Amino acid sequence: MKRNAILKKTAFLFIFFLGVSFTVASAQRIETGFLDREITLGGVSYRYQVYVPVNYERGKPFPVILYLHTGGDRGEDGLRQTQVGLGSYIRQDRGRFPFIVVFPQARRDQIWTGDMATLALKTLDKTIEEFNADPKRIYLNGGSMGGHGTWYLASQAPDKFAAIVPICGFVAFTQPDMPAERKALLLKLNPLAQSPDPYTAVASKISKTPVWIFHGSADDVVFPDESRKMFQALKASKADVKYTEYEGVGHSWDRAYTEPDLVPWLLSHPRAQTAQLRETSSQTSTTEKGVKKTITLPNGDVVWDLNGEWDSLGENYGPWSLFGSFRNVVKITQTGSSFVGIRMHDAPWLPAGTWAIRGELDKNGFKNVQIGSGAGPIDAKGKISEDGNKFVVDDGEKARGTFTRK
C-alpha cells in the first residue's frame, strides 16, 4: 500500500510539472506572420493587420514600417491592403524584410489625410506599444495614393519617422482630363494641394528626414513630374534624398520592392540624434502651472505644446442650445504641429474614447481646429491664453469649448 501511494504521488507530480511546463511554453509562444487587429476611433471600428517576422523576440526592439496602401485597396475587410505592394513581397520572401509592418486600411472615397491619417498614426502607435518596436527605427512607405500619404504623414509628423519611401506618389496632382467633380473632391481631401507652392512647403517640413523616391518614367496615372518636383525641392532644402526613376515603367511599385539596396538603406538610417534631442529638450520643463510649454519644429517654428489632460467645458448655443453644456476631461496627444484630443469620460451624446478636438498649430497659434460633436466635425477658430494653460475654440454659431490644463 505504501509503495502504491508513493507511485501515485510520483505520477501526480510528474503530470503536474508536465502541465506547468506546457503552460509556460504556451505562454512564451509568440504569434508571428500576418495578424488581425482592430482599433476604434470616434466610435468607428477599423480592421488592420500587423506583420510580425518569424525571428521576432519580445525583449528586442524591432524596426517597424507603416505601410500605406494604394487607392485600389480601400475598404473595410482589413485584408486587401496586405495583398498588393509591400505585403505581397513579404509573402514572397519573408526573410528579406526584418521589420514589423503595420497595414491600416482607408475607407472608400478617402485618402490618407484627415481621419485616415489619424487612423494610420494610431495603428502605428498601438503596434509600437504592443510589440516594443524601436522608436529610433520607424519608417514610412506607400505607393500611389499611399505615396501621397507618405508625403502627407511625413510632413505632419516630421520627427516620427527615421526615413520615408514614397513610390509613384503625388503631392498636388490632378489629371488635366479629370472630371470637375472628382477634381474638386480631391482638392478638398488633399490639404497639400491648397498651398501656393506645395512641393517647397512639404520639403521644408521634412528636410531632416532621409527620403528615397521611386517612380516610373512612363507613369500615366500619377505623372513622374510629381516625384521630380519633390526631388528638386528636397535638394534645394539640402535634404538627404535619393531619386530612382525607372525608364519605360508605368504606374508600378514592383521594381522598388525588389531593389537590393532598399532594406539596407532603411536600416542604415536610424532617427537622427538631433531629432531625438529636439523632441525631449524643446519642451520647456515645468513644475507649476503658468510656465509656457512649447515644441520647436524641424523648420525652427515654435508652437504650443498641448500634450496632456485638460478640463473641458463644452457649450452649445444658438440652434443647438437644447443640447446644453457638459464637462469632461480630454487627453490631447500632439505630434509635431498636429494634435487630437480624446474624451476620457462619457458625456451626453458623446461617449468616452471619441475625439473632442483636433487640428494643427503654427507659430501664431491655431492654424485650423475642429470640434467633435454628435453630428460630426465642426470647423472652428481657437485662441490660446498667454501662459498656454487655457484655450477656447468657437465656431461662432453653434458650439464653444473651453479647455483648461489640469
C-alpha positions in Angstrom: 0.0 0.0 0.0 2.8 2.3 0.9 4.6 1.6 -2.4 1.4 2.3 -4.4 0.9 5.6 -2.6 4.4 6.7 -3.5 3.9 5.7 -7.1 0.6 7.6 -7.3 2.2 10.7 -5.7 5.2 10.4 -8.1 2.8 10.1 -11.1 0.8 13.1 -9.9 3.9 15.3 -9.6 5.1 14.2 -13.0 1.8 15.2 -14.6 1.6 18.4 -12.6 5.1 19.6 -13.7 4.5 18.5 -17.2 1.4 20.6 -17.3 3.2 23.6 -15.8 6.0 23.2 -18.4 3.4 23.1 -21.2 1.6 26.2 -19.8 4.8 28.1 -19.5 5.9 27.1 -23.1 2.4 28.1 -24.4 2.6 31.5 -22.6 6.0 32.1 -24.1 4.9 31.3 -27.7 4.9 34.4 -29.8 2.5 34.9 -32.7 4.2 35.8 -36.0 3.1 36.3 -39.6 0.1 38.5 -40.6 -2.0 39.2 -37.5 -5.6 40.6 -37.4 -6.0 43.7 -35.3 -8.8 46.2 -34.7 -9.0 49.7 -33.4 -11.9 52.0 -32.5 -11.6 55.8 -33.2 -14.5 58.2 -32.8 -16.9 55.3 -32.2 -15.9 53.6 -35.5 -14.1 50.3 -35.6 -11.3 49.7 -38.2 -9.7 46.4 -39.0 -6.0 46.4 -39.8 -3.1 43.9 -39.9 0.3 43.7 -38.4 3.1 41.6 -39.9 5.4 40.1 -37.2 8.7 38.5 -38.5 9.3 34.9 -37.6 12.5 35.9 -35.7 10.7 38.4 -33.6 11.8 38.5 -29.9 9.7 40.3 -27.3 12.7 41.7 -25.5 14.4 43.0 -28.6 13.2 46.3 -30.1 12.4 45.7 -33.8 12.3 48.3 -36.6 8.8 49.0 -37.8 7.3 50.2 -41.2 4.0 51.9 -41.5 2.7 50.9 -45.0 0.0 53.0 -46.7 -1.8 51.1 -49.5 -2.9 52.3 -52.9 -6.3 53.6 -53.9 -7.5 50.2 -55.1 -7.1 48.6 -51.7 -9.5 50.7 -49.7 -12.4 49.0 -47.9 -13.4 47.5 -44.5 -12.2 43.9 -44.7 -8.8 44.6 -43.1 -7.1 42.2 -45.6 -6.9 43.6 -49.1 -4.2 46.1 -48.2 -1.8 43.2 -47.4 -2.2 41.5 -50.8 -0.7 44.2 -53.0 2.6 46.2 -52.7 4.8 45.5 -49.7 2.6 42.8 -48.2 2.8 40.7 -51.4 6.6 40.9 -51.4 6.9 40.0 -47.8 4.9 36.8 -48.6 7.3 36.0 -51.4 10.4 36.4 -49.3 9.8 36.9 -45.6 13.4 36.7 -44.7 14.2 39.8 -46.7 12.0 42.2 -44.7 13.1 42.1 -41.0 10.5 44.6 -39.9 7.3 44.7 -38.0 4.9 46.1 -40.6 1.6 47.9 -39.9 -1.1 47.7 -42.6 -4.0 50.1 -41.8 -6.9 50.3 -44.4 -8.5 53.5 -45.5 -12.3 53.7 -46.2 -13.7 54.1 -49.7 -13.6 57.6 -51.2 -11.0 58.6 -48.6 -7.2 59.3 -49.0 -4.5 59.3 -46.3 -5.5 62.7 -44.9 -7.9 63.8 -42.1 -9.4 60.8 -40.2 -7.4 58.3 -42.3 -4.1 60.0 -41.4 -5.2 59.8 -37.7 -6.1 56.1 -38.2 -2.7 55.3 -39.7 -0.8 57.0 -36.9 -2.9 55.5 -34.2 -2.4 51.9 -35.5 1.3 52.6 -35.7 1.4 53.9 -32.1 -0.6 50.9 -30.9 1.7 48.5 -32.7 4.8 50.2 -31.3 3.4 49.7 -27.8 2.2 46.1 -28.3 5.4 44.8 -29.9 8.1 47.0 -28.3 9.2 48.5 -31.6 12.4 50.5 -31.8 11.4 54.2 -31.6 14.6 55.1 -33.4 13.7 53.0 -36.4 10.2 53.8 -37.5 9.8 54.0 -41.3 7.0 55.2 -43.6 6.2 53.8 -47.1 3.4 53.7 -49.6 2.6 53.6 -53.3 0.3 55.7 -55.5 -2.3 57.0 -53.1 -0.1 55.6 -50.3 2.8 57.5 -51.8 0.8 60.7 -51.4 0.0 59.6 -47.9 3.7 59.1 -47.2 4.4 62.7 -48.2 1.5 64.0 -46.2 2.1 62.0 -42.9 5.8 62.8 -43.0 5.0 66.5 -43.3 2.5 66.3 -40.4 4.8 64.2 -38.1 8.3 65.1 -39.3 10.0 63.9 -36.1 8.4 60.5 -36.0 10.0 58.7 -39.0 13.6 57.7 -39.4 13.2 57.6 -43.2 10.5 57.5 -45.8 10.0 55.8 -49.1 7.3 57.3 -51.4 6.6 55.3 -54.6 4.8 56.7 -57.6 3.2 59.2 -55.2 1.7 62.6 -55.8 1.8 65.8 -53.7 -0.7 68.1 -55.5 -1.5 66.1 -58.6 -4.8 66.2 -60.6 -5.1 64.9 -64.1 -6.0 67.5 -66.8 -8.9 65.4 -68.0 -10.2 64.6 -64.5 -13.9 65.3 -64.1 -14.5 68.6 -62.4 -16.5 66.9 -59.5 -13.7 64.4 -58.9 -11.0 67.1 -59.1 -12.9 69.3 -56.5 -13.2 66.3 -54.2 -9.5 65.5 -54.4 -8.5 69.1 -53.8 -10.8 69.2 -50.7 -9.4 66.0 -49.3 -5.8 67.0 -50.0 -4.5 69.9 -47.8 -1.1 69.8 -49.5 -2.7 71.0 -52.8 -4.0 74.1 -51.1 -0.6 75.6 -50.7 0.7 78.1 -53.3 3.9 76.0 -53.6 3.1 72.6 -52.1 6.4 71.0 -53.1 8.5 73.6 -51.3 6.1 73.5 -48.3 6.5 69.8 -47.9 10.2 69.8 -48.4 10.7 72.5 -45.7 8.8 70.3 -43.2 10.7 67.0 -43.9 14.2 68.4 -44.8 15.7 66.5 -41.9 14.2 63.1 -42.9 16.1 60.8 -45.3 14.0 60.1 -48.4 14.2 57.6 -51.3 11.7 58.4 -54.1 10.7 55.9 -56.8 8.8 56.5 -60.0 8.4 55.1 -63.5 9.1 57.4 -66.4 6.1 56.1 -68.3 3.6 56.5 -65.5 0.3 57.9 -67.0 -1.7 57.6 -63.8 0.5 59.7 -61.5 2.9 61.7 -63.6 6.6 61.4 -62.7 6.8 65.2 -62.6 5.3 64.9 -59.1 8.3 63.0 -57.8 10.8 65.0 -59.9 9.4 68.3 -58.4 9.7 66.9 -54.9 13.2 65.7 -55.6 14.3 69.1 -56.7 12.6 70.8 -53.7 14.3 68.5 -51.3 17.7 69.0 -52.9 17.1 72.8 -52.6 16.4 72.3 -48.9 19.7 70.2 -48.6 17.8 67.1 -47.6 19.3 63.6 -47.6 17.3 62.4 -50.7 17.7 59.8 -53.4 15.6 59.5 -56.6 15.3 56.4 -58.7 13.3 56.7 -62.0 12.7 53.5 -64.0 12.9 54.1 -67.7 9.8 52.9 -69.6 8.0 51.7 -66.4 4.4 52.7 -65.9 2.4 53.1 -62.7 4.1 50.4 -60.7 5.8 49.7 -57.4 7.3 46.3 -58.2 10.8 47.4 -59.1 11.1 49.4 -55.9 10.4 46.5 -53.6 13.0 44.3 -55.4 15.7 46.9 -55.1 18.6 45.0 -53.4 19.7 48.2 -51.5 16.3 49.2 -50.2 16.3 47.3 -46.9 20.0 48.0 -46.1 19.3 51.7 -46.9 16.3 51.8 -44.5 18.2 50.1 -41.7 21.2 52.4 -42.1 19.0 55.3 -41.2 18.0 55.3 -37.5 16.4 58.5 -36.5 18.9 61.3 -36.2 20.1 62.2 -32.7 19.3 65.8 -33.4 15.6 64.9 -34.0 15.6 62.9 -30.7 17.1 65.8 -28.8 14.6 68.2 -30.3 11.7 66.0 -29.1 12.9 65.9 -25.5 14.6 69.2 -25.0 12.4 71.6 -27.0 9.6 71.3 -24.5 10.3 73.6 -21.5 10.1 71.6 -18.3 7.6 72.9 -15.7 6.8 72.1 -12.1 4.0 74.5 -11.7 1.2 75.9 -13.7 1.8 79.2 -15.6 5.1 78.2 -17.3 4.8 78.1 -21.1 5.2 74.7 -22.8 6.4 74.8 -26.4 7.7 72.5 -29.1 10.3 73.5 -31.7 9.5 72.1 -35.1 12.3 71.0 -37.6 11.8 74.2 -39.6 12.5 76.3 -36.5 9.0 77.4 -35.7 7.9 77.3 -32.1 4.3 76.0 -31.4 2.4 75.4 -28.2 2.7 72.0 -26.6 -0.9 70.8 -25.9 0.1 67.3 -24.7 -1.6 66.2 -21.5 -5.0 66.2 -19.9 -7.4 69.2 -20.0 -10.6 70.0 -18.2 -13.1 70.7 -20.9 -16.4 72.6 -20.8 -18.5 72.1 -23.9 -21.2 74.6 -24.5 -23.9 74.6 -27.2 -25.8 77.7 -28.2 -27.9 79.1 -31.0 -29.8 76.3 -32.8 -28.1 73.7 -30.6 -28.9 75.3 -27.3 -31.2 72.4 -26.4 -28.2 70.2 -26.1 -27.0 72.2 -23.1 -23.4 72.1 -21.7 -21.3 69.4 -20.2 -17.9 68.9 -18.7 -15.3 66.3 -19.5 -11.6 65.5 -19.3 -9.8 65.5 -22.6 -6.5 63.9 -23.2 -4.6 65.6 -26.0 -1.8 63.9 -28.0 0.3 66.1 -30.2 2.8 65.0 -32.9 4.7 67.9 -34.2 2.2 70.6 -35.1 -0.8 68.2 -35.3 -3.0 67.3 -32.3 -6.1 65.3 -31.4 -8.0 65.2 -28.1 -9.9 62.2 -26.9 -12.7 62.3 -24.3 -11.9 60.4 -21.1 -15.5 60.1 -19.8 -19.0 59.5 -21.1 -21.0 62.7 -21.7 -24.4 63.3 -23.3 -24.4 62.1 -26.9 -20.6 61.6 -26.9 -19.1 58.5 -25.2 -15.6 58.2 -23.8 -13.0 57.4 -26.4 -14.4 59.6 -29.1 -12.4 62.6 -30.2 -13.3 66.1 -28.8 -11.0 68.3 -30.7 -8.3 68.1 -33.4 -6.3 70.4 -35.6 -2.9 71.9 -36.4 -0.9 74.7 -34.9 1.5 77.2 -36.3 3.7 79.8 -34.7 0.7 82.2 -34.4 -1.5 79.7 -32.6 -4.2 77.6 -34.2 -3.8 77.0 -37.9 -7.0 75.1 -38.0 -9.2 73.3 -35.5 -12.3 71.2 -35.4 -14.7 70.5 -32.5 -16.1 66.9 -32.3 -19.9 66.7 -32.0 -22.6 64.2 -32.2 -23.4 65.4 -35.7 -19.8 65.3 -36.9 -16.8 67.7 -37.0 -17.4 71.4 -36.7 -14.8 73.9 -38.1 -13.9 76.5 -35.5 -11.4 79.1 -34.6 -9.2 78.9 -31.5 -7.4 81.3 -29.1 -4.7 80.2 -26.6 -4.0 82.2 -23.4 -0.7 83.9 -22.9 0.5 81.3 -20.5 -0.6 78.4 -22.7 -2.7 76.8 -20.0 -6.2 77.6 -21.4 -7.7 77.9 -24.8 -11.1 78.5 -26.3 -12.5 77.1 -29.6 -15.7 78.5 -31.1 -17.4 78.1 -34.4 -19.3 81.4 -33.9 -22.7 79.7 -34.5 -23.4 76.5 -32.6 -20.7 75.4 -30.2 -17.9 76.5 -28.0 -15.3 74.6 -26.0 -13.1 75.9 -23.1 -10.0 73.8 -22.2 -8.0 74.3 -19.0 -4.8 72.4 -18.4 -5.1 70.0 -15.5 
